[in-house]
Amino acid sequence: MRSGYARSQGVSRIHAIVHALSITASMTWAITWALILGFGLSAVIQAVVRKATIARLLGDDRPRTLALATGFGAASSSCSYAAVALGRSLFRKGASFTAAMAFEIASTNLVIELGVILALLMGWQFTLAEFTGGPVMIVLLAVLFRLLLTDRLTSEARVQADRGIAGSMEGHAAMDMSVQRPGSFKSRLFSSDGYTATAHVFVMEWAAIIRDLVIGLLIAGAIAAWVPDSFWQAFFFTGHPLAAKVWGPLVGPLVAIISFVCSIGNVPLAVVLWKGGISFGGVVAFIFADLIIAPILNIYRKYYGARMALFLLGTFYAAMAAAGYVVEVVFGGLGLIPNPASATIPDQGVSWDYTTWLNIVFLILGAALVTRFFRTGGLAMLRMMGGSPDGHDHMDAHASHTERYSEPASEHGPSGPVRAAWERNPGPASEYGPSGPCERPVRGSGEHRRGSLDDASIAGKGARKGRRQPRRKSE
C-alpha cells in the first residue's frame, strides 16, 4: 500500500513539473517573434545613438534635461543591470543624479521590446499604460528628489560612485556599439558599419537579459501551474473592488522586490498576477518595480552607499505606487481597463498558426544578426560583459571588431569606429601637448600632435628617407 501511494505521489509530482514546464514552453513560443522584433528595433535605434554625447547633455535636472534623459533611456539597453551600471557611469561623467535616474527608469520601462511583449501577452492597454505611467513616474521622482535629496547625500553618493566598485553588467554598460562614422541617420544605419553595430547590440542585449527572461518564464510557469487562483484572489482582495484598487499599487512593487526577476523577465509573472486578480494599477506598479528588486538594491549600496540605496528604495517605491494609482484612475475613467476574466495564460503548445510562421521569419532574421555578430569578433565582446567599469577597453574592442567594415584611414588618422575609440582614449597630456605611443612632430614647430600608427610609421619612413647616406667609394 505504501509503495503504491509513494508511486502515485511521485507520478503526481512529475505531472505537476511537466505541466509547469509546458506552460513555460508555450509562453516562450508565443513571445519569441515579438522578442526578436522588439530587440531588433531597439538595436537599430541604439546603433545610431552615441553614448558619448549623452553625459554632457544631462548636467542638471531642468525639465528639458529630464526629457532628454527619458528619450536617451528609451533608446538604450532594456537590461536592468546594464541600465543601472550606465546610470552610474553617466553620474560619474557629470550628469546630474536626477537625470541619471530618469535615464535608468526610461531604459527599463519605456523601451520598444517591453511594449511589444506587453501588447502580445496582456493587451495593448498595458502597453499604453506603461508608456503613460513611465513619464508620470519620472516627473514624480524628480519632484521627490527636488524636495528630499540633499547636497550632502548627493556628494556622498558621488564619492562612493567614483570608487568604481563593480556591480553587474559593467562591461556591457561601458560598450558604445553605435556607428561612429559621420552622416545622416539613413546613411549610417544602412552602411556596413550599421549592419555590424545592429548585430552587436542585438546579440549583446539578448545576452544581458536571457538569464532574467528564463527565470521569469520558469517562475511564471510554476506559479500558474501550482498556485490556485483562489490564493491570489484572496491576497488581492478581488471581492472588494475599492480595496483591490488601493491595495494593488502598494503590494505590486513588494512582490517584485522578492521575485528577484527584472527586465522583460517580469512580464510573464505579471500575466499570472493579472489573471490572479491584481488591479490594473497594481500590474503597472509591479512592472515598474524591476529597479528595486533585492539584487539591484544591493548594487545601489555598492554604487552610492547604504544611505542613498535606502533613499532610492523609498522614493522609487513611492513614485511607482503613485504612478500606478494615476494609471488606475485615468484608464478607469476612460474605460480602457480590460476585463481580468478574459486573461489567459498560453498553454496550448506549438500549433501551425500565425505565431509559428512569425517565429520562423524572425528566427531567420535573428540567425542572420547572430552570424554577423560572431563573424565580426562578437565572442570577445561577450567575454567582456562583466568587465571593469573604468576601462576604455570595452569601447575600443568594439571599434577594433568593426575596423575592417569602416572607411580606410585618412592622412589625419583612422576613421569610423576606430577613430572614435582613438579619440576617446588619448595618451596623458604633457606640457608640450598630448603624448602617447603615436605622436609626431609638426613641420616647422617643436610641438607634437597625436597621429595614428600609420602616421607614425610614415613619419619614421620620412625621417629615414631624409637621413644622409654614406657616400659610396668610387671604383
Helices and strands as residue ranges (DSSP letters): H 2-48, G 51-53, G 55-57, H 63-74, H 80-92, H 97-109, H 112-121, H 124-148, H 151-161, H 170-174, H 185-189, H 192-226, H 229-235, H 241-259, G 263-265, H 266-276, H 280-288, G 289-292, H 294-304, H 306-333, G 340-342, H 354-375, H 378-383, H 393-401, G 403-405, H 416-424, E 429-430, E 433-434, E 439-441, E 448-450, H 453-466
